[in-house]
Amino acid sequence: APWGETWAGINVALREGLRSLPARDGQCMTLTRLLYARRGVRNANRPPPLTIPQVLTWADRHRQRTGDWPHEDSGPVADAQGENWLAISSALRAGLRGLAGAPDSLARLLTEQRGARNVKRPPPLTIRQILEWADEHYRRTRRWPTAKSGSLPGAPGETWLGIQSALQVGMRGLPLGSSLARLLLKHRQVRRNRYKPRLSLRQILAWADEHHRRSGEWPRCHSGAIANSFGESWITINSALHGGHRGLLGGSSLAQLLEKHRGVRNQNFPPPLTTTQVLKWADAYHQATGRWPTQKSGPVRGAAAENWQKLDTALNVGRRGLPGGSSLARLLEEFRGRHHRLHAPRLTRRQILIWADAHHRRTGRWPTAEAGAVIDAPAEKWLNINAALRTGGRGLKTQRKPFTLAKLLEEKRGVRNHNYPPPLSIPLILRWAEAHQRRTGSWPNSKSGPIRESPPDTWAMINGALYKGRRGLPGGSSLHRLTREFASAAV
């Protein structure tokens, strides 16, 4: 390009007829007009005229590609360079670009010429049409529609939520102040929760009797739907009895109703108990089985819905008229002389040590918690004795907790406690290491086995204590490092 030329200067020369360019009488020539006339370049300030058939052709092709009719936000027109659907809709609205007298929006044009749904101006509705759609929905799903049932397969663009809104607000030719639920109740006798009929105790008891005849059990809240009733369930009946809905007084429940009118036991409020009654059931159990019941003995024979676990809890907590602070085992021990392991006789440390000495004489080993039954007292177990020492039970009060069988034997018999081995020191470990070196000719390592001077200990245990700082050692060292430093210092 020649030096100093600009497109702005060229545009001015074209407009004013300067620099040997011809002047146009009555018409202003510009750079954009020149490019449009000679090169077909679109003039954004003066776009070409439009026709209704051309716009409809572009809309048809758009729908073939995307499956939807175009709208103002659909962006550029794929079949027309430089065109976009917002500009076309604006031209229709303002009557520009040769579109005077056409519909005043793209949505209205497509509605009139192609039957496309106008979201802002949906078609009118009728009660008859809504009921036909509801019947079709029920045939397809076996449920009547609600506002949350989504779209209507046979009516593109329609949703049950939109129909509900139109019924409530009175739009699209529908009466004001209705709803989908009211419409279905009036024309199809479909009852929603808000429009359930009134109830009576007589009707509820009739349904309960029928349930009992059919299943052999009385209904509960979670027994599901009520047979031969339109949309009723036992949980809604219970809610109505409790809250006083649907013509009922309230403050009751299904369980209380059946207890009062049918003598059905109310699991939430069982009848009161007495210790005499519990002992009578225990005697019957003992007579039938030869054993006294425990809390794990299951249902109580001859007492519907009772079980020994519930009786034990009631005795312990003090429910159902019982005083509390007791248990089934204590009750049988007190009134029937039955010994129970929870109330085993008291222990003393002296007695435990006598049993431990006898165990050592017979086996050559001191007892541990896993040693099983006590040899001289088969009813006792070392595990139970250890538990009594740890908790201070059975008369074994201790000021130091936890106190165990291992600590007792360590304290009274000098038996090494493997859970709490005695502390170590660096000089003691070095003395053992020197003795090992003199005997074997080499310094010990973690694989050198037991320490002759301290048989319960091994060199692996010593190495671990040096590394992790156990048994009073500082930690961060090892057996190899300790012996190496000692040998270097000796040299």
VOKE-995287 format. One record per atom (N, C-alpha, C): residue in three letters; y, z, x. Coordinates in steps of 0.2 Angstrom, whole numbers, plus 5000, padded with zeros to 4 digits. Last residue first. Example, Ala and Ser with C-alpha at 12.3 -4.5 7.8 and 13.67 -1.06 7.14 Angstrom:
<recs>
SER498950355064/SER499550365068/SER500050395064/ALA497250395066/ALA497850395062/ALA498450395066/
</recs>
This chain:
<recs>
VAL475853665196/VAL475853635202/VAL476553645206/ALA476253725184/ALA475853765189/ALA475853735195/ALA477053635178/ALA477353695180/ALA476953725185/SER475953545175/SER476553525179/SER476853585182/ALA475253615165/ALA474953595172/ALA475453575177/PHE476153635155/PHE475953695158/PHE475653675165/GLU476353495151/GLU476953535154/GLU476653595158/ARG475053475147/ARG475253435152/ARG475853475155/THR474853565136/THR474453575142/THR474653535148/LEU475853515127/LEU475853585130/LEU475453595136/ARG475453385125/ARG476053395128/ARG476053465131/HIS474153405119/HIS474153365125/HIS474853385129/LEU474553475107/LEU474053505112/LEU474153475119/SER476253455103/SER475553445103/SER475153475108/SER477753485093/SER477453475099/SER476753455098/GLY478453515081/GLY478653455085/GLY478353445092/GLY478453695080/GLY478353635078/GLY478553575083/PRO478453835083/PRO479053805082/PRO478953735079/LEU477253945074/LEU477453895080/LEU478053855078/GLY476754015063/GLY477254045068/GLY477454005074/ARG475853925057/ARG475653995060/ARG476154025065/ARG476553765060/ARG476253815056/ARG476053875060/GLY477153645065/GLY477553705065/GLY477253765060/LYS476553525066/LYS476853535060/LYS477253605060/TYR476053535080/TYR476453475078/TYR476853495071/LEU475353655081/LEU475853635086/LEU476353585083/ALA474453635070/ALA474953695070/ALA475453675075/GLY473653535076/GLY474053525069/GLY474553575069/ASN473053595087/ASN473553535088/ASN473953525082/ILE472353695081/ILE472853715085/ILE473353655086/MET471353615074/MET471853655070/MET472453675074/ALA470753555085/ALA471153515080/ALA471553555076/TRP470153665091/TRP470753635094/TRP471153585090/THR469853795078/THR469653735082/THR470253705086/ASP469353955074/ASP469853905075/ASP469553845079/PRO468354045073/PRO468554015067/PRO469053955068/PRO468154095087/PRO467754045084/PRO467954015077/SER469054105100/SER469254125093/SER468854075088/GLU468454075112/GLU468854145111/GLU469054155104/ARG468053945109/ARG467553995110/ARG467854065110/ILE468553845097/ILE468753875102/ILE468353935103/PRO467653685092/PRO467853755091/PRO468153795097/GLY468353525099/GLY467853565094/GLY468153645094/SER469053435105/SER468653475109/SER468253525105/LYS469953345100/LYS469253335099/LYS468753375102/SER471253375105/SER471053385098/SER470353375096/ASN470753445121/ASN471153405117/ASN470953415109/PRO470853555136/PRO470653535129/PRO471053485126/TRP470653495153/TRP471053525148/TRP470753505141/SER469053515162/SER469653475159/SER469953515154/GLY468153605166/GLY468453565171/GLY468953515169/THR467553695158/THR467353625157/THR467553585163/ARG467953825161/ARG467253815159/ARG467053745160/ARG469353805164/ARG468853835169/ARG468153825168/GLN469753755152/GLN469853715158/GLN469353745164/HIS469653865144/HIS469253805142/HIS469253755149/ALA470553955149/ALA469853975149/ALA469353905148/GLU471653875147/GLU471453895154/GLU470753905154/ALA471753885133/ALA471653815136/ALA471453825143/TRP471854025130/TRP471253985128/TRP471153925131/ARG473154035136/ARG472554075139/ARG471954035137/LEU473853945128/LEU473853925135/LEU473253965138/ILE473854025116/ILE473553955116/ILE473453935123/LEU474654135120/LEU473954145118/LEU473554075118/PRO475854075122/PRO475454105128/PRO474754115126/ILE476254025109/ILE476153985115/ILE475754015120/SER475354105095/SER475954105100/SER475754055106/LEU475054125078/LEU474854105084/LEU475454105089/PRO474454225064/PRO474954185068/PRO474754175075/PRO472954195054/PRO473454245058/PRO473854195062/PRO472854105039/PRO472554125045/PRO473154155049/TYR472654095023/TYR473254125027/TYR472954145034/ASN471454035020/ASN472054015017/ASN472754035020/HIS470554105026/HIS470654045029/HIS471254005025/ASN470554265032/ASN470754225026/ASN470954155028/ARG469254355040/ARG469754305041/ARG469854265034/VAL468954515036/VAL468754455035/VAL469254405036/GLY469254655036/GLY469354615042/GLY469154545042/ARG469054725025/ARG468454715029/ARG468554675035/LYS470254745019/LYS469854805019/LYS469254795024/GLU471054625021/GLU471354695022/GLU470854745023/GLU470154525018/GLU470454525025/GLU470754595026/LEU469754555005/LEU469254565011/LEU469554565018/LEU470954534999/LEU470654604999/LEU470154615004/LYS471154405001/LYS471654455004/LYS471354525004/ALA470054344994/ALA470154335001/ALA470654385004/LEU470454384981/LEU469854414984/LEU469854404992/THR472254414980/THR471654374979/THR471054414982/PHE473854424973/PHE473354454977/PHE472654424975/PRO475454334973/PRO474754344971/PRO474254374976/LYS475954504973/LYS475654444970/LYS475854384973/ARG475854674976/ARG475954604979/ARG475554554975/GLN475454774968/GLN476154764969/GLN476354694972/THR474254764955/THR474454754962/THR475154744962/LYS472954834945/LYS473754824946/LYS473854814953/LEU471754804937/LEU471854794945/LEU472554784946/GLY471454814924/GLY471554874928/GLY471754864935/ARG471254684920/ARG470654724920/ARG470754794924/GLY472454594931/GLY472054614924/GLY471554664925/GLY473154544941/GLY473254614939/GLY472954634933/THR473054414944/THR473454424939/THR473554494937/ARG472154414955/ARG472754374956/ARG473254394950/LEU471054494951/LEU471454524956/LEU472154484957/ALA470654414941/ALA470854474939/ALA471254504944/ALA470254304948/ALA470754294943/ALA471054364941/ASN469154364956/ASN469754334959/ASN470354324955/ILE468354384945/ILE468554444949/ILE469154414953/ASN468054254941/ASN468354304936/ASN468654364940/LEU467354214953/LEU467954174950/LEU468354224946/TRP466254294953/TRP466754304958/TRP467354264956/LYS465754364938/LYS465754304942/LYS466354314947/GLU464554474929/GLU465254454932/GLU465154394937/ALA463354484925/ALA463854464920/ALA464454454923/PRO462554524936/PRO462554454934/PRO463054434929/ALA462854614948/ALA463154624942/ALA463154554939/ASP462354594961/ASP462254664958/ASP462554664951/ILE462954464963/ILE462154484963/ILE462054544960/VAL464054374953/VAL463954434957/VAL463254454957/ALA463954194952/ALA463854264949/ALA463754314955/GLY464954104964/GLY464554114958/GLY464554184955/ALA465854084974/ALA465154104976/ALA464754114970/GLU467154044974/GLU466653994972/GLU465954014973/ALA467854144979/ALA467954134972/ALA467454084969/THR466654214991/THR467254184989/THR467354174982/PRO465854345001/PRO465954304995/PRO466654274994/TRP465254325017/TRP465654355013/TRP465854315007/ARG463554305022/ARG464254275021/ARG464654325016/GLY462254355022/GLY462554345029/GLY463254315028/THR461654385010/THR461754315012/THR462054305019/ARG461454525009/ARG460954475007/ARG461054405009/ARG462654575015/ARG462054595017/ARG461454545015/HIS463654515006/HIS463654505014/HIS462954525017/HIS463354574994/HIS463354504995/HIS463254485002/ALA463654704997/ALA462954694995/ALA462854614996/ASP465054694999/ASP464654715005/ASP463854695003/ALA465454654986/ALA465554614992/ALA465054634998/TRP465154774979/TRP464854714977/TRP464854664983/ILE466054854985/ILE465354874985/ILE464954814984/LEU467254794982/LEU467054794989/LEU466354814990/ILE467354814968/ILE467254744971/ILE467054744978/GLN467454954968/GLN466854924965/GLN466754854968/ARG468654974974/ARG468055004977/ARG467454964975/ARG469554914965/ARG469454874971/ARG468854904975/THR468854904948/THR469154944953/THR469054904960/LEU469054854931/LEU468754844938/LEU469154894942/ARG468554874914/ARG468954874919/ARG468654874926/PRO467554754904/PRO467754824906/PRO468154814912/ALA468254614894/ALA467754644899/ALA468054714902/HIS468854544884/HIS468954614884/HIS468354644889/LEU468454414885/LEU469154424886/LEU469354504886/ARG467054424882/ARG467254424890/ARG468054434890/HIS466654554871/HIS466854494872/HIS467154484879/HIS465454644861/HIS465854644868/HIS466054564869/ARG465654714845/ARG465354654849/ARG465754644855/GLY465854804836/GLY465554824842/GLY465354774847/ARG466454784824/ARG465754764824/ARG465454784831/PHE467754824825/PHE467354834819/PHE466654824819/GLU468154784838/GLU468354844835/GLU467954864829/GLU467554664841/GLU467454714845/GLU467654784842/LEU468154584831/LEU467454594831/LEU467254654835/LEU469554594834/LEU469254614828/LEU468554634828/ARG469454534847/ARG469654604846/ARG469454634840/ALA469154404843/ALA468654434848/ALA468854514847/LEU470154364835/LEU469554364832/LEU469054404837/SER471554474838/SER471254404839/SER470554414836/SER473254534837/SER472554544837/SER472254474839/GLY474554524833/GLY474454564839/GLY473654574840/GLY474554544815/GLY474654504821/GLY474554554827/PRO474254574801/PRO474754614805/PRO474954584812/LEU474254444789/LEU473854484794/LEU474454514798/GLY474854364780/GLY474754424778/GLY474454474783/ARG474954234787/ARG474554244781/ARG474454314779/ARG475054284804/ARG475254244798/ARG474754264792/GLY475054344817/GLY475254384812/GLY475454344806/VAL474554284829/VAL475354284827/VAL475554324822/ASN473254324829/ASN473654334835/ASN474354334833/LEU472754294816/LEU472654364818/LEU473154374824/ALA473054154816/ALA473354204811/ALA473354274813/THR472154114826/THR472854104827/THR473254154822/ASP470954144821/ASP471154174827/ASP471854174828/LEU470954054810/LEU470954124808/LEU471154164815/LYS470953934816/LYS471553954812/LYS471554024811/GLN469753934822/GLN470353934826/GLN470953954822/TRP468853944811/TRP468954004815/TRP469553994820/ASN469553874796/ASN469153864802/ASN469353924806/GLU469553824779/GLU469653874784/GLU469253854790/ALA469253724769/ALA469853714773/ALA469953764778/ALA468253844760/ALA468553774761/ALA469153774764/ALA467053944764/ALA467853944764/ALA468153874765/GLY465753924767/GLY465953954761/GLY466653964760/ARG466053934785/ARG465553924779/ARG465753964773/VAL467353874793/VAL467053934791/VAL466653914784/PRO467253754806/PRO467453774800/PRO467053834798/GLY467153814824/GLY467253764819/GLY467453794812/SER467053904834/SER466453894830/SER466553844824/LYS468053934843/LYS467753874844/LYS467153854839/GLN468254074842/GLN468754024839/GLN468553954840/THR466654124837/THR467254124841/THR467754074838/PRO465454234827/PRO465954174828/PRO466454184834/TRP463954294834/TRP464554304831/TRP465054244832/ARG462254234829/ARG462854244834/ARG463454254830/GLY461354204819/GLY461154254824/GLY461654264830/THR461754124809/THR461654094815/THR461354134820/ALA461854194797/ALA461554124797/ALA461354104803/GLN462354314801/GLN461754314797/GLN461454244797/HIS463554274806/HIS463054304811/HIS462454304807/TYR464254224795/TYR464054174800/TYR463554204805/ALA464354344788/ALA463954284785/ALA463754234790/ASP465254414796/ASP464554434795/ASP464054384792/ALA466354334795/ALA466054334801/ALA465354364801/TRP466754344782/TRP466554284784/TRP466154284791/LYS467054484782/LYS466454464778/LYS466254394780/LEU468154484791/LEU467454514793/LEU466854494789/VAL469054424783/VAL468854384789/VAL468154414792/GLN469154514773/GLN468954444771/GLN468654414778/THR469754624780/THR469054634776/THR468754564775/THR470954574784/THR470454584789/THR469754594786/THR471554444773/THR471454514775/THR470954524780/LEU472754314769/LEU472154344772/LEU472154414773/PRO473554204757/PRO473554264762/PRO472854284763/PRO473354024757/PRO473354084754/PRO473354144759/PRO474453904766/PRO473853934764/PRO473854004761/PHE475553794765/PHE475653864763/PHE474953894761/ASN475053674769/ASN475753694772/ASN475853774770/GLN473953644761/GLN473853654768/GLN474553684772/ASN473553704746/ASN474153684750/ASN474053704757/ARG472153664737/ARG472453704742/ARG473053674745/VAL472353634719/VAL472153604726/VAL472553644731/GLY472553664706/GLY472253714710/GLY472053684717/ARG473253584698/ARG472553564699/ARG472253614704/HIS474553634697/HIS474253604691/HIS473553584692/LYS474853694710/LYS475053724704/LYS474653704698/GLU474453604719/GLU474153674720/GLU474353704713/LEU475153484716/LEU474353484715/LEU474153554715/LEU476453534719/LEU476253514712/LEU475553514711/GLN476353554733/GLN476453614728/GLN476253594721/ALA476053424737/ALA475553474738/ALA475653534734/LEU477253354733/LEU476653334730/LEU476053394731/SER478553474730/SER478253434734/SER477553414731/SER480253534726/SER479553544726/SER479253484730/GLY481553514724/GLY481353574727/GLY480653584727/GLY481753424708/GLY481853434715/GLY481553504718/LEU481653374695/LEU482053434696/LEU482253444704/LEU481753194692/LEU481353254693/LEU481853314695/GLY482453074690/GLY482353124684/GLY481953184685/ARG482553024703/ARG482152984697/ARG481953034692/HIS482453164714/HIS482653094712/HIS482253074706/GLY482353284721/GLY482553284714/GLY482853214712/GLY481753294733/GLY482553284733/GLY482753284726/HIS480353314731/HIS480753364735/HIS481553354734/LEU480053214722/LEU479853284720/LEU480353334725/ALA480353104730/ALA480753114724/ALA480653184721/SER479453114741/SER480253124742/SER480553134736/ASN478253104734/ASN478453164737/ASN479153174739/ILE478452964730/ILE478353014725/ILE478553084728/THR478452904743/THR479052904739/THR479052954733/ILE477152934747/ILE477652964751/ILE478352964747/TRP476352864738/TRP476352934738/TRP476952964742/SER477152724730/SER476752754735/SER476852834735/GLU477352584719/GLU477452654720/GLU476952674726/GLY477352454714/GLY477752464720/GLY477852544722/PHE476752494700/PHE477152434702/PHE477552464708/SER475052554699/SER475752564699/SER476152504702/ASN473752544702/ASN473952534695/ASN474652554694/ALA473752654716/ALA473452604713/ALA473652604705/ILE475052684727/ILE474652714722/ILE474352654718/ALA474852674745/ALA475152644739/ALA474752674733/GLY474652814756/GLY474752744754/GLY475052734747/SER474452944759/SER473852914756/SER474052844754/HIS475353034765/HIS475252974768/HIS474552944766/CYS475353144756/CYS476053104757/CYS475853034760/ARG473853134747/ARG474353174751/ARG474853124752/PRO472653154733/PRO473153124737/PRO473553164742/TRP471053224735/TRP471653224731/TRP472153194736/GLU469553124735/GLU470053174738/GLU470653174734/GLY468753034729/GLY468453094730/GLY468953144733/SER469252904725/SER469152924732/SER468752984734/ARG469352904711/ARG469152844715/ARG468952864722/ARG469753034707/ARG469153004704/ARG468852944708/HIS470953044714/HIS470353084715/HIS469753064713/HIS471752944708/HIS471552944715/HIS470952984717/GLU471752994695/GLU471452934696/GLU471252924703/ASP472553114697/ASP471853114695/ASP471453054696/ALA473753054702/ALA473353094706/ALA472653104704/TRP474152994690/TRP474052944696/TRP473552984701/ALA474353104682/ALA473853054680/ALA473653014686/LEU475353164689/LEU474653204689/LEU474153154687/ILE476353074687/ILE476153094694/ILE475453124694/GLN476553084673/GLN476353024676/GLN476053034683/ARG476953224672/ARG476353204668/ARG476053134671/LEU478153224678/LEU477553264681/LEU476953234678/SER478953064679/SER478753124675/SER478153154679/LEU480352954684/LEU479652984684/LEU479553044680/ARG481252804681/ARG481152884681/ARG480452904681/PRO481052664692/PRO481152694685/PRO481052774686/LYS482152614705/LYS481552634703/LYS481552664696/TYR483252554712/TYR483152544705/TYR482452564702/ARG483152584725/ARG483752604722/ARG483652604714/ASN482052524729/ASN482052594729/ASN482652624725/ARG481752384717/ARG481852414724/ARG481952494723/ARG480752304707/ARG481052364708/ARG481152384715/VAL480752164697/VAL480652184704/VAL481052244705/GLN480952084685/GLN480652154685/GLN480452184692/ARG481551964686/ARG480851964688/ARG480552034688/HIS482851984681/HIS482451924679/HIS481751924681/LYS483252114685/LYS483452094678/LYS482952034676/LEU482852124698/LEU482652174693/LEU482752154686/LEU483452014704/LEU482752014704/LEU482452064699/LEU484752054703/LEU484551994700/LEU483851994699/ARG484852174710/ARG484952174703/ARG484752114700/ALA484552114723/ALA484052164720/ALA484152174713/LEU485652034725/LEU484952004725/LEU484452054722/SER486952074714/SER486652084721/SER485952054720/SER488652074708/SER487952074707/SER487652084714/GLY490052054708/GLY489752124707/GLY489052124706/LEU490451904699/LEU490651954703/LEU490252024702/PRO489451754697/PRO489751814694/PRO489951864700/LEU489651604707/LEU489251664705/LEU489651714702/GLY490351504713/GLY490251494706/GLY489751554703/ARG490551544726/ARG490151484725/ARG489951484718/MET490751724724/MET490851664727/MET490451604725/GLY490651864722/GLY490751824717/GLY491051754719/VAL490151964731/VAL490951944731/VAL491151904725/GLN488851974728/GLN489252034728/GLN489952014727/LEU488351844729/LEU488251874723/LEU488751944723/ALA488751804742/ALA489051774737/ALA488951804730/SER487851894749/SER488651904750/SER488951874744/GLN486651844746/GLN486751914744/GLN487551924744/ILE486751724752/ILE486651724744/ILE486851794742/GLY486751764765/GLY487351724762/GLY487351724755/LEU485451814766/LEU486051864767/LEU486751824764/TRP484651714764/TRP484651764759/TRP485251804760/THR485451554768/THR485151614770/THR485151664765/GLU485551374770/GLU485551434766/GLU485251494769/GLY485351274779/GLY485951304779/GLY486051364775/PRO484151194769/PRO484551194775/PRO485251224775/ALA483051244759/ALA483751234758/ALA484151244765/GLY481751274762/GLY481851214757/GLY482551204756/PRO481751394769/PRO481551334772/PRO481651274768/LEU483151494771/LEU482751474766/LEU482451404769/SER483251634783/SER483451574780/SER482951544775/GLY483051814780/GLY483151754784/GLY483351694780/SER482851934774/SER482251884774/SER482451824777/LYS483752034771/LYS483552024778/LYS482951974779/ALA484052034758/ALA484552004762/ALA484351994769/THR482351984752/THR482952034753/THR483452004757/PRO481151914741/PRO481551914746/PRO482151974746/TRP479451984738/TRP480151964736/TRP480651964741/ARG477951924745/ARG478451974745/ARG479151944742/ARG477151824748/ARG476851874743/ARG477351934743/THR477551704754/THR477451764758/THR477151824754/ARG477551604744/ARG477351594751/ARG477251654755/ARG477851654732/ARG477251624733/ARG477051614740/TYR479151714736/TYR478551754734/TYR477951724734/HIS479851594738/HIS479751644744/HIS479251684742/GLU479851534725/GLU479551504731/GLU479351544737/ASP480651634719/ASP479951624717/ASP479551594722/ALA481851614725/ALA481551684726/ALA480751674724/TRP482151484721/TRP482051494728/TRP481651564729/GLU482351514707/GLU481851464710/GLU481651474717/LEU483451604708/LEU482751624706/LEU482251574708/ILE484451514712/ILE484251574717/ILE483551594714/GLN484451424701/GLN484251404708/GLN484051454713/ARG484951514691/ARG484251474691/ARG484051454697/ILE486151544696/ILE485651594695/ILE484951564695/THR486851424707/THR486751454701/THR486251504701/LEU488251384718/LEU487551404717/LEU487551424710/PRO489151254727/PRO489051304722/PRO488351324721/PRO489151224745/PRO489051204738/PRO488951254733/PRO490351294756/PRO489651274754/PRO489651254747/ARG491551264766/ARG491551254759/ARG490851244756/LYS491151294779/LYS491751324776/LYS491851314768/VAL490151214781/VAL490051284781/VAL490551324778/ASN489551084772/ASN490151104775/ASN490151184775/ARG488150974775/ARG488351044772/ARG489051064776/ALA488250804771/ALA488150864776/ALA488450924773/GLY488350684764/GLY488050744761/GLY487850804766/ARG489050584769/ARG488350594772/ARG487950654768/GLN490250574763/GLN489950514765/GLN489250524767/GLU490650714760/GLU490750664755/GLU490250594757/THR490350774772/THR490050804766/THR490050744761/LEU491050704782/LEU490350704782/LEU489950734776/LEU492350744777/LEU492150674777/LEU491350664777/ARG492350874779/ARG492450854772/ARG492150774772/ALA492250884793/ALA491750914789/ALA491750884782/LEU493450824797/LEU492850794799/LEU492250824794/SER494750814784/SER494350844790/SER493750814791/ASP495250754773/ASP495750784778/ASP495350824783/PRO494750574770/PRO494650654769/PRO495050684775/ALA496150454771/ALA495450474772/ALA495350554771/GLY497450424771/GLY497050424764/GLY496350444765/ALA497550364787/ALA497850384781/ALA497450374775/LEU497050324799/LEU496550354795/LEU496950384789/GLY497750264809/GLY497450224804/GLY497050254799/ARG498150374817/ARG497750324820/ARG497350284815/LEU498250504805/LEU498450464811/LEU497950414813/GLY498150614796/GLY498150544794/GLY498450494799/ALA497850744800/ALA498550724800/ALA498650654797/ARG496450754798/ARG496850804795/ARG497650774794/LEU496050644806/LEU495950644799/LEU496350694796/ALA496550694819/ALA496750624816/ALA496650624809/SER495750804820/SER496450814820/SER496750754817/SER494450744821/SER494550784816/SER495350804815/ILE494650674833/ILE494550634827/ILE494650684821/ALA494850784842/ALA495350734841/ALA495250694835/LEU493550844841/LEU494150884839/LEU494750834838/TRP492750744846/TRP492650764839/TRP493250804837/ASN493450624857/ASN493150694856/ASN493150704849/GLU493550484868/GLU493550514861/GLU493250584862/GLY493250434881/GLY493950454879/GLY494050494873/GLN492050324875/GLN492350354881/GLN493050374879/ALA490950344863/ALA491550314864/ALA491950354869/ASP489650404862/ASP489750334861/ASP490450304861/ALA489850544863/ALA489450504868/ALA489550434868/VAL491350624861/VAL490950574858/VAL490550534863/PRO491450794868/PRO491650724868/PRO491150684864/GLY491250934856/GLY491450904862/GLY491550824862/SER491051004844/SER490450964847/SER490650934854/ASP491951074837/ASP491751104843/ASP491251064847/GLU492051004825/GLU492651004829/GLU492451024836/HIS490350934823/HIS490950964821/HIS491450974826/PRO489050824819/PRO489550844823/PRO490050884819/TRP487350874812/TRP488050834812/TRP488550864816/ASP485950884823/ASP486450914819/ASP487050864818/GLY485050814831/GLY484750844825/GLY485250874821/THR485450744842/THR485450814842/THR485150854836/ARG485350604840/ARG485250634846/ARG485050714846/GLN485650584826/GLN485050564829/GLN484850594836/ARG486950634826/ARG486450674823/ARG485750654825/HIS487650534834/HIS487650604836/HIS487050644833/ARG487450434825/ARG487150434832/ARG487050504835/ASP488250474814/ASP487550454813/ASP487150464820/ALA489550474821/ALA489150544818/ALA488450534817/TRP489750344824/TRP489650394829/TRP489350454827/THR489850294810/THR489250274815/THR489150324821/LEU490950364806/LEU490250384803/LEU489750354807/VAL491950304813/VAL491850374814/VAL491150394811/GLN491850174808/GLN491650184815/GLN491550264817/PRO492150184795/PRO491450164797/PRO491350174804/ILE493550234796/ILE493050274794/ILE492350254795/THR494350194812/THR494150174805/THR493550224803/LEU495750204823/LEU495050224821/LEU494950204814/PRO496750134836/PRO496650154829/PRO495850174828/PRO496850214853/PRO496750154848/PRO496650184841/PRO498250324858/PRO497550304857/PRO497450244852/ARG499450344867/ARG499450304861/ARG498650274860/ASN499250434877/ASN499750444872/ASN499750404866/ALA498150374884/ALA498050444880/ALA498650454875/ASN497550224883/ASN498150254884/ASN498150324880/ARG496250154893/ARG496450194887/ARG497050224888/VAL496249994900/VAL496250064901/VAL496550104896/GLY496149854900/GLY495849894895/GLY495749974896/ARG496849784909/ARG496249814912/ARG495849854906/ARG498049734903/ARG497749694908/ARG497049724910/ALA498449834893/ALA498449764892/ALA498049724896/TYR498249954900/TYR497949944894/TYR497849874892/LEU499149934911/LEU498449944912/LEU498049934906/LEU500349924904/LEU500149874908/LEU499349874909/ARG500450054898/ARG500349994894/ARG500149934898/THR500550134910/THR499950144905/THR499850084901/LEU501750084915/LEU501150074919/LEU500550084914/THR502749994902/THR502550054906/THR501950044910/MET504049914893/MET503349914897/MET503349974901/CYS504749924877/CYS504749954884/CYS504049944887/GLN505449794868/GLN504849834869/GLN504849854877/GLY506649724867/GLY506349764861/GLY505749804862/ASP506249624880/ASP506749634874/ASP506349664869/ARG505749664895/ARG505549654889/ARG506049664883/ALA506049594911/ALA506249644906/ALA506049624899/PRO504949564925/PRO505349544919/PRO505449604914/LEU505449624941/LEU504949624936/LEU505349604929/SER506349624952/SER506049554950/SER505549564944/ARG506749754951/ARG506349734957/ARG505949674955/LEU506649804934/LEU506949804940/LEU506449774945/GLY506449844920/GLY506449774922/GLY506749764929/GLU506249974917/GLU506949954917/GLU506949874919/ARG504849994917/ARG505150014911/ARG505849984911/LEU504449944930/LEU504249914924/LEU504649934918/ALA505150044937/ALA505349974938/ALA505049934932/VAL504550164934/VAL505250154932/VAL505450084932/ASN503250134939/ASN503350144932/ASN504050134930/ILE503550134953/ILE503350064949/ILE503350074942/GLY503850264955/GLY504450214956/GLY504250144952/ALA502650324952/ALA503250344948/ALA503750284948/TRP501850274962/TRP501750254955/TRP502350274951/THR502850224977/THR502550274973/THR502450244966/GLU503150164993/GLU502950154986/GLU502650214983/GLY503250185007/GLY503750215002/GLY503650194995/TRP502450045013/TRP502650115014/TRP503250125010/PRO501149965003/PRO501849965007/PRO502050035007/ALA499450005004/ALA500050005000/ALA500650005004/
</recs>
